[in-house]
Amino acid sequence: MSMKPDQLSIGIFIDGGYYAKINEGLQKQLSMKLDIKSLFQFIRDKIASKYDAKLEDIHITEAHYFRGRFRAGDANEKHLLYSERAFEDTLIENDVVFHYKHLRELEKREGITVIEKGIDVWFALETYELAAIRKFDFVILVTGDADHEMLARKLNALKTKVILLNWNLGSQTSTSRLLKEEVGWHIDLGNECSADKGLLEKICRTA
């Protein structure tokens, strides 16, 4: 498959809760974590290969990360401040814009439940708006949430090529069948690593 425009643009949109669950699964199973810089390079390589394009003509023009997080005091009590700041350093170093909303804790009979309120809606609205304005050639969705099925459909209507990126490491990181059916291209990193034995070491680092 060939695309001949001089430059191709990519917008990457990361569901932070889903991304964190992938890392939790990788750490538990393999003592590894995803490396954002290497993951972005993998994405460019895959697009170049599939569309017979030069790597130097493919550009990640924007990347966005959406996540709920605790207020500073709560994060400090839970010993999360350092790890959160270290991860933010990685996002900044790779020009990823982060979008946060405060997590809410609800007290229930079975204990405290932490909820993210409004993140999925914000993710969808921001992705669609930026895709319409920036006119990306490709939008990468790093998520598994069925709620984003309509987002993918709307992006298709903009004639944007939608790529779903996931890693199935168990029930917490499973991907909605409806979402997979809606996107133009679905990349399962687990399958990619099974096919290419050296890929795991390229896109992950020791936790």
MIDOSE-1310 file (N, C-alpha, C; in nm, 2 decimals, decimal comma, always signed):
residues 207
msmk	+0,08/-0,12/+0,00/+0,00/+0,00/+0,00/+0,09/+0,12/+0,00; +0,06/+0,22/-0,09/+0,15/+0,33/-0,10/+0,07/+0,47/-0,08; +0,14/+0,56/-0,01/+0,09/+0,69/+0,00/+0,20/+0,79/-0,04; +0,17/+0,88/-0,13/+0,27/+0,96/-0,19/+0,29/+1,10/-0,15
pdql	+0,20/+1,16/-0,06/+0,23/+1,29/-0,01/+0,36/+1,31/+0,05; +0,42/+1,43/+0,04/+0,56/+1,44/+0,09/+0,57/+1,42/+0,23; +0,47/+1,46/+0,31/+0,48/+1,45/+0,46/+0,35/+1,38/+0,51; +0,36/+1,29/+0,61/+0,25/+1,23/+0,67/+0,25/+1,26/+0,82
sigi	+0,14/+1,30/+0,87/+0,13/+1,34/+1,01/+0,05/+1,24/+1,09; +0,10/+1,23/+1,22/+0,04/+1,13/+1,31/+0,00/+1,21/+1,44; -0,12/+1,18/+1,49/-0,16/+1,23/+1,62/-0,18/+1,10/+1,71; -0,12/+1,10/+1,83/-0,13/+0,99/+1,92/-0,21/+1,03/+2,04
fidg	-0,31/+0,95/+2,08/-0,39/+0,98/+2,19/-0,40/+0,86/+2,28; -0,35/+0,88/+2,40/-0,33/+0,77/+2,50/-0,42/+0,78/+2,61; -0,50/+0,67/+2,63/-0,59/+0,65/+2,75/-0,49/+0,61/+2,86; -0,47/+0,70/+2,95/-0,37/+0,68/+3,06/-0,40/+0,57/+3,15
gyya	-0,53/+0,55/+3,18/-0,57/+0,44/+3,27/-0,53/+0,30/+3,20; -0,56/+0,29/+3,07/-0,54/+0,17/+3,00/-0,39/+0,15/+2,98; -0,31/+0,26/+2,96/-0,17/+0,25/+2,94/-0,10/+0,20/+3,08; -0,16/+0,25/+3,19/-0,10/+0,21/+3,32/-0,13/+0,06/+3,34
kine	-0,25/+0,01/+3,30/-0,28/-0,13/+3,32/-0,19/-0,22/+3,23; -0,15/-0,17/+3,11/-0,06/-0,25/+3,03/+0,08/-0,26/+3,11; +0,12/-0,15/+3,16/+0,25/-0,15/+3,23/+0,24/-0,23/+3,36; +0,13/-0,23/+3,43/+0,11/-0,32/+3,55/+0,12/-0,46/+3,51
glqk	+0,06/-0,50/+3,39/+0,06/-0,64/+3,35/+0,20/-0,68/+3,30; +0,27/-0,59/+3,23/+0,41/-0,62/+3,19/+0,50/-0,63/+3,31; +0,48/-0,55/+3,41/+0,57/-0,55/+3,52/+0,55/-0,68/+3,60; +0,42/-0,72/+3,61/+0,39/-0,84/+3,69/+0,44/-0,97/+3,61
qlsm	+0,42/-0,97/+3,48/+0,45/-1,09/+3,40/+0,60/-1,10/+3,36; +0,66/-0,98/+3,32/+0,79/-0,98/+3,26/+0,89/-0,89/+3,33; +0,85/-0,82/+3,43/+0,93/-0,72/+3,50/+0,98/-0,61/+3,40; +0,89/-0,57/+3,31/+0,93/-0,47/+3,21/+0,82/-0,36/+3,21
kldi	+0,85/-0,25/+3,14/+0,75/-0,14/+3,12/+0,77/-0,09/+2,98; +0,66/-0,03/+2,92/+0,68/+0,03/+2,79/+0,77/+0,15/+2,79; +0,84/+0,17/+2,69/+0,93/+0,28/+2,67/+0,86/+0,37/+2,56; +0,82/+0,49/+2,60/+0,74/+0,58/+2,51/+0,82/+0,61/+2,38
kslf	+0,94/+0,65/+2,40/+1,02/+0,69/+2,28/+1,03/+0,57/+2,18; +1,06/+0,46/+2,23/+1,07/+0,34/+2,14/+0,93/+0,30/+2,09; +0,83/+0,31/+2,16/+0,69/+0,28/+2,11/+0,66/+0,38/+2,00; +0,69/+0,50/+2,01/+0,66/+0,60/+1,91/+0,74/+0,57/+1,78
qfir	+0,86/+0,52/+1,80/+0,94/+0,49/+1,68/+0,89/+0,36/+1,61; +0,84/+0,27/+1,69/+0,77/+0,15/+1,64/+0,65/+0,19/+1,55; +0,57/+0,28/+1,60/+0,45/+0,33/+1,53/+0,50/+0,39/+1,39; +0,60/+0,47/+1,39/+0,64/+0,53/+1,26/+0,69/+0,42/+1,17
dkia	+0,77/+0,32/+1,22/+0,82/+0,22/+1,14/+0,71/+0,14/+1,08; +0,60/+0,11/+1,15/+0,49/+0,03/+1,10/+0,42/+0,10/+0,99; +0,40/+0,23/+1,01/+0,33/+0,31/+0,91/+0,41/+0,32/+0,78; +0,54/+0,34/+0,80/+0,63/+0,35/+0,68/+0,63/+0,22/+0,60
skyd	+0,63/+0,11/+0,68/+0,63/-0,02/+0,61/+0,50/-0,05/+0,54; +0,39/-0,03/+0,60/+0,26/-0,06/+0,54/+0,23/+0,03/+0,42; +0,27/+0,15/+0,43/+0,23/+0,25/+0,33/+0,34/+0,29/+0,23; +0,45/+0,21/+0,24/+0,56/+0,23/+0,14/+0,60/+0,37/+0,14
akle	+0,62/+0,43/+0,26/+0,66/+0,57/+0,28/+0,80/+0,57/+0,34; +0,87/+0,68/+0,32/+1,00/+0,71/+0,38/+0,98/+0,74/+0,52; +1,06/+0,68/+0,61/+1,05/+0,71/+0,75/+1,07/+0,86/+0,78; +1,16/+0,93/+0,71/+1,18/+1,07/+0,74/+1,06/+1,16/+0,70
dihi	+0,97/+1,10/+0,62/+0,85/+1,18/+0,58/+0,73/+1,16/+0,68; +0,75/+1,07/+0,78/+0,64/+1,04/+0,88/+0,67/+1,11/+1,01; +0,58/+1,19/+1,05/+0,60/+1,28/+1,17/+0,49/+1,26/+1,27; +0,53/+1,24/+1,40/+0,43/+1,25/+1,51/+0,42/+1,39/+1,54
teah	+0,32/+1,46/+1,50/+0,31/+1,60/+1,52/+0,25/+1,64/+1,65; +0,17/+1,55/+1,71/+0,11/+1,57/+1,84/+0,09/+1,44/+1,91; +0,11/+1,44/+2,05/+0,08/+1,32/+2,13/+0,02/+1,37/+2,26; -0,09/+1,31/+2,30/-0,16/+1,35/+2,42/-0,19/+1,23/+2,51
yfrg	-0,19/+1,26/+2,64/-0,20/+1,15/+2,74/-0,31/+1,20/+2,84; -0,41/+1,12/+2,86/-0,53/+1,15/+2,95/-0,53/+1,06/+3,07; -0,54/+1,12/+3,19/-0,55/+1,03/+3,31/-0,61/+1,11/+3,42; -0,68/+1,03/+3,51/-0,72/+1,08/+3,64/-0,60/+1,07/+3,74
rfra	-0,59/+1,16/+3,83/-0,48/+1,14/+3,93/-0,52/+1,21/+4,06; -0,46/+1,16/+4,17/-0,49/+1,21/+4,30/-0,44/+1,35/+4,32; -0,51/+1,42/+4,41/-0,46/+1,55/+4,45/-0,32/+1,53/+4,52; -0,24/+1,64/+4,53/-0,10/+1,63/+4,58/-0,10/+1,56/+4,72
gdan	-0,18/+1,61/+4,81/-0,18/+1,55/+4,95/-0,21/+1,40/+4,95; -0,31/+1,36/+4,87/-0,35/+1,22/+4,87/-0,24/+1,14/+4,80; -0,18/+1,19/+4,69/-0,07/+1,12/+4,63/+0,05/+1,11/+4,72; +0,08/+1,21/+4,80/+0,19/+1,20/+4,89/+0,17/+1,10/+5,00
ekhl	+0,05/+1,09/+5,05/+0,01/+0,99/+5,15/+0,02/+0,85/+5,09; -0,01/+0,83/+4,96/+0,00/+0,70/+4,90/+0,14/+0,67/+4,84; +0,23/+0,76/+4,86/+0,37/+0,74/+4,81/+0,38/+0,73/+4,66; +0,30/+0,82/+4,60/+0,29/+0,82/+4,45/+0,35/+0,94/+4,38
lyse	+0,39/+1,04/+4,46/+0,43/+1,16/+4,40/+0,56/+1,15/+4,32; +0,66/+1,07/+4,37/+0,78/+1,06/+4,29/+0,76/+0,98/+4,16; +0,68/+0,87/+4,17/+0,66/+0,79/+4,04/+0,58/+0,87/+3,94; +0,48/+0,95/+3,99/+0,41/+1,03/+3,90/+0,49/+1,14/+3,83
rafe	+0,58/+1,20/+3,91/+0,67/+1,31/+3,86/+0,77/+1,25/+3,76; +0,82/+1,13/+3,79/+0,92/+1,07/+3,70/+0,85/+1,03/+3,57; +0,73/+0,98/+3,57/+0,66/+0,95/+3,45/+0,63/+1,08/+3,37; +0,59/+1,18/+3,44/+0,57/+1,31/+3,37/+0,69/+1,36/+3,30
dtli	+0,81/+1,34/+3,36/+0,94/+1,37/+3,30/+0,95/+1,30/+3,17; +0,91/+1,18/+3,16/+0,92/+1,10/+3,04/+0,83/+1,15/+2,93; +0,70/+1,19/+2,97/+0,61/+1,25/+2,88/+0,66/+1,38/+2,82; +0,72/+1,46/+2,91/+0,77/+1,59/+2,86/+0,89/+1,57/+2,77
endv	+0,98/+1,48/+2,80/+1,09/+1,45/+2,71/+1,05/+1,40/+2,57; +0,93/+1,35/+2,56/+0,89/+1,30/+2,43/+0,77/+1,38/+2,38; +0,76/+1,51/+2,43/+0,67/+1,61/+2,37/+0,52/+1,56/+2,38; +0,49/+1,49/+2,49/+0,35/+1,44/+2,51/+0,28/+1,54/+2,60
vfhy	+0,17/+1,59/+2,55/+0,09/+1,68/+2,63/+0,00/+1,60/+2,73; +0,01/+1,63/+2,86/-0,07/+1,55/+2,95/-0,19/+1,63/+3,00; -0,30/+1,56/+3,01/-0,43/+1,61/+3,05/-0,48/+1,54/+3,17; -0,50/+1,61/+3,28/-0,54/+1,54/+3,41/-0,67/+1,60/+3,46
khlr	-0,74/+1,51/+3,53/-0,86/+1,55/+3,61/-0,84/+1,48/+3,74; -0,88/+1,54/+3,85/-0,87/+1,48/+3,98/-0,95/+1,36/+4,00; -0,89/+1,25/+4,05/-0,97/+1,13/+4,09/-1,06/+1,16/+4,21; -1,17/+1,09/+4,21/-1,26/+1,10/+4,33/-1,27/+0,97/+4,40
elek	-1,27/+0,98/+4,53/-1,29/+0,86/+4,62/-1,43/+0,85/+4,67; -1,49/+0,74/+4,65/-1,63/+0,73/+4,71/-1,63/+0,62/+4,81; -1,69/+0,65/+4,92/-1,69/+0,55/+5,03/-1,82/+0,46/+5,01; -1,79/+0,33/+5,00/-1,90/+0,23/+4,99/-1,89/+0,13/+5,10
regi	-1,99/+0,05/+5,11/-1,99/-0,06/+5,21/-1,87/-0,14/+5,21; -1,83/-0,18/+5,08/-1,71/-0,27/+5,07/-1,58/-0,19/+5,08; -1,58/-0,06/+5,10/-1,46/+0,02/+5,12/-1,46/+0,14/+5,03; -1,34/+0,19/+5,01/-1,32/+0,31/+4,92/-1,30/+0,27/+4,78
tvie	-1,38/+0,33/+4,69/-1,37/+0,31/+4,54/-1,32/+0,44/+4,48; -1,22/+0,43/+4,40/-1,16/+0,54/+4,33/-1,22/+0,54/+4,19; -1,27/+0,66/+4,15/-1,33/+0,67/+4,01/-1,27/+0,79/+3,93; -1,26/+0,77/+3,80/-1,23/+0,87/+3,71/-1,35/+0,93/+3,65
kgid	-1,38/+1,06/+3,67/-1,50/+1,12/+3,62/-1,47/+1,21/+3,50; -1,52/+1,18/+3,39/-1,51/+1,27/+3,27/-1,39/+1,25/+3,18; -1,30/+1,16/+3,22/-1,18/+1,14/+3,14/-1,21/+1,09/+3,00; -1,30/+0,99/+2,99/-1,33/+0,93/+2,86/-1,39/+1,03/+2,77
vwfa	-1,48/+1,11/+2,82/-1,55/+1,21/+2,74/-1,44/+1,32/+2,69; -1,36/+1,36/+2,78/-1,25/+1,46/+2,75/-1,16/+1,40/+2,64; -1,12/+1,27/+2,66/-1,04/+1,20/+2,56/-1,10/+1,21/+2,42; -1,23/+1,17/+2,41/-1,30/+1,16/+2,28/-1,31/+1,30/+2,22
lety	-1,36/+1,40/+2,30/-1,38/+1,53/+2,25/-1,25/+1,60/+2,20; -1,14/+1,58/+2,28/-1,01/+1,64/+2,24/-0,96/+1,57/+2,11; -0,97/+1,44/+2,11/-0,92/+1,37/+1,99/-0,99/+1,41/+1,87; -1,12/+1,41/+1,87/-1,20/+1,45/+1,76/-1,17/+1,59/+1,71
elaa	-1,17/+1,68/+1,81/-1,15/+1,82/+1,78/-1,01/+1,85/+1,71; -0,91/+1,79/+1,77/-0,78/+1,81/+1,71/-0,76/+1,74/+1,58; -0,82/+1,62/+1,56/-0,82/+1,56/+1,43/-0,89/+1,64/+1,32; -1,00/+1,71/+1,36/-1,07/+1,79/+1,26/-0,99/+1,91/+1,23
irkf	-0,92/+1,97/+1,33/-0,84/+2,10/+1,31/-0,71/+2,07/+1,24; -0,64/+1,97/+1,29/-0,50/+1,95/+1,25/-0,50/+1,86/+1,12; -0,61/+1,79/+1,09/-0,62/+1,71/+0,97/-0,50/+1,60/+0,97; -0,48/+1,53/+1,08/-0,38/+1,42/+1,08/-0,41/+1,32/+0,97
dfvi	-0,30/+1,27/+0,91/-0,32/+1,15/+0,82/-0,36/+1,03/+0,90; -0,30/+1,01/+1,02/-0,32/+0,90/+1,10/-0,35/+0,94/+1,25; -0,45/+0,88/+1,31/-0,47/+0,90/+1,45/-0,45/+0,76/+1,52; -0,37/+0,76/+1,62/-0,34/+0,64/+1,69/-0,42/+0,65/+1,82
lvtg	-0,50/+0,55/+1,85/-0,57/+0,54/+1,98/-0,51/+0,43/+2,06; -0,46/+0,46/+2,18/-0,40/+0,36/+2,27/-0,51/+0,35/+2,38; -0,60/+0,25/+2,36/-0,71/+0,23/+2,45/-0,77/+0,09/+2,42; -0,86/+0,05/+2,50/-0,94/-0,07/+2,47/-1,08/-0,06/+2,50
dadh	-1,12/+0,07/+2,53/-1,25/+0,10/+2,59/-1,36/+0,10/+2,48; -1,47/+0,03/+2,50/-1,58/+0,02/+2,41/-1,65/+0,16/+2,39; -1,63/+0,24/+2,49/-1,69/+0,38/+2,48/-1,64/+0,46/+2,37; -1,52/+0,42/+2,31/-1,46/+0,50/+2,21/-1,49/+0,44/+2,07
emla	-1,59/+0,35/+2,06/-1,63/+0,30/+1,93/-1,68/+0,42/+1,85; -1,77/+0,50/+1,90/-1,82/+0,62/+1,83/-1,72/+0,72/+1,79; -1,62/+0,73/+1,87/-1,50/+0,82/+1,84/-1,44/+0,77/+1,71; -1,41/+0,64/+1,71/-1,35/+0,59/+1,59/-1,43/+0,61/+1,46
rkln	-1,56/+0,59/+1,48/-1,65/+0,61/+1,37/-1,65/+0,75/+1,32; -1,65/+0,85/+1,41/-1,65/+0,99/+1,37/-1,51/+1,03/+1,31; -1,40/+0,97/+1,35/-1,28/+0,99/+1,29/-1,27/+0,94/+1,15; -1,34/+0,82/+1,13/-1,35/+0,76/+1,00/-1,42/+0,86/+0,90
alkt	-1,52/+0,93/+0,96/-1,60/+1,02/+0,88/-1,52/+1,14/+0,83; -1,41/+1,17/+0,91/-1,32/+1,28/+0,87/-1,22/+1,23/+0,77; -1,23/+1,10/+0,73/-1,13/+1,04/+0,64/-0,99/+1,04/+0,69; -0,99/+1,02/+0,83/-0,86/+1,00/+0,90/-0,84/+0,86/+0,92
kvil	-0,72/+0,81/+0,89/-0,69/+0,67/+0,91/-0,67/+0,64/+1,06; -0,75/+0,55/+1,12/-0,75/+0,53/+1,26/-0,68/+0,40/+1,29; -0,58/+0,40/+1,38/-0,51/+0,28/+1,41/-0,53/+0,26/+1,56; -0,57/+0,14/+1,60/-0,59/+0,11/+1,74/-0,47/+0,03/+1,79
lnwn	-0,41/+0,07/+1,90/-0,29/+0,01/+1,95/-0,33/-0,05/+2,09; -0,31/-0,18/+2,11/-0,34/-0,24/+2,24/-0,24/-0,35/+2,27; -0,25/-0,40/+2,39/-0,17/-0,51/+2,44/-0,25/-0,59/+2,53; -0,30/-0,71/+2,49/-0,39/-0,79/+2,57/-0,30/-0,87/+2,67
lgsq	-0,30/-0,83/+2,80/-0,23/-0,90/+2,90/-0,32/-0,96/+3,01; -0,45/-0,97/+2,97/-0,55/-1,02/+3,07/-0,67/-0,94/+3,06; -0,76/-0,97/+3,15/-0,89/-0,90/+3,15/-0,89/-0,75/+3,17; -0,79/-0,70/+3,24/-0,77/-0,56/+3,26/-0,73/-0,48/+3,14
tsts	-0,67/-0,55/+3,04/-0,63/-0,48/+2,92/-0,69/-0,54/+2,79; -0,80/-0,61/+2,81/-0,87/-0,66/+2,69/-0,93/-0,54/+2,61; -0,95/-0,57/+2,48/-1,00/-0,46/+2,39/-1,14/-0,49/+2,34; -1,22/-0,39/+2,34/-1,36/-0,41/+2,29/-1,36/-0,46/+2,15
rllk	-1,44/-0,56/+2,12/-1,46/-0,61/+1,99/-1,52/-0,51/+1,89; -1,62/-0,43/+1,94/-1,68/-0,33/+1,86/-1,58/-0,22/+1,82; -1,49/-0,19/+1,92/-1,39/-0,09/+1,88/-1,29/-0,14/+1,78; -1,25/-0,26/+1,79/-1,16/-0,32/+1,69/-1,23/-0,32/+1,55
eevg	-1,36/-0,35/+1,55/-1,43/-0,36/+1,42/-1,44/-0,22/+1,35; -1,44/-0,12/+1,43/-1,46/+0,02/+1,38/-1,34/+0,08/+1,33; -1,22/+0,04/+1,37/-1,10/+0,11/+1,32/-1,05/+0,05/+1,19; -0,96/+0,12/+1,12/-0,91/+0,07/+1,00/-0,80/-0,03/+1,01
whid	-0,73/-0,02/+1,12/-0,61/-0,10/+1,15/-0,59/-0,12/+1,30; -0,58/-0,25/+1,33/-0,56/-0,28/+1,48/-0,43/-0,35/+1,50; -0,34/-0,29/+1,58/-0,21/-0,34/+1,61/-0,21/-0,40/+1,75; -0,20/-0,53/+1,77/-0,19/-0,59/+1,90/-0,04/-0,61/+1,93
lgne	+0,01/-0,54/+2,03/+0,15/-0,55/+2,06/+0,20/-0,68/+2,10; +0,11/-0,76/+2,17/+0,14/-0,89/+2,21/+0,16/-0,98/+2,09; +0,08/-0,97/+1,99/+0,10/-1,05/+1,87/+0,22/-1,01/+1,79; +0,25/-0,87/+1,79/+0,37/-0,82/+1,73/+0,49/-0,88/+1,79
csad	+0,49/-0,89/+1,92/+0,61/-0,94/+1,99/+0,63/-1,09/+1,97; +0,52/-1,16/+1,96/+0,53/-1,30/+1,93/+0,59/-1,33/+1,79; +0,55/-1,24/+1,70/+0,60/-1,26/+1,56/+0,75/-1,21/+1,55; +0,78/-1,11/+1,63/+0,92/-1,06/+1,62/+0,98/-1,07/+1,76
kgll	+1,07/-1,17/+1,78/+1,12/-1,20/+1,91/+1,21/-1,09/+1,97; +1,26/-1,00/+1,88/+1,34/-0,89/+1,93/+1,27/-0,76/+1,97; +1,14/-0,76/+1,93/+1,06/-0,64/+1,95/+1,04/-0,60/+2,10; +1,02/-0,70/+2,18/+0,99/-0,68/+2,32/+1,10/-0,59/+2,38
ekic	+1,23/-0,63/+2,35/+1,34/-0,55/+2,41/+1,35/-0,41/+2,35; +1,29/-0,39/+2,22/+1,30/-0,27/+2,16/+1,20/-0,17/+2,22; +1,08/-0,21/+2,25/+0,97/-0,12/+2,29/+0,95/-0,12/+2,44; +1,03/-0,20/+2,52/+1,01/-0,21/+2,66/+1,15/-0,19/+2,73
rta	+1,15/-0,15/+2,85/+1,27/-0,15/+2,93/+1,24/-0,22/+3,06; +1,35/-0,25/+3,13/+1,34/-0,32/+3,26/+1,27/-0,23/+3,36; +1,17/-0,28/+3,43/+1,09/-0,21/+3,53/+1,18/-0,18/+3,65
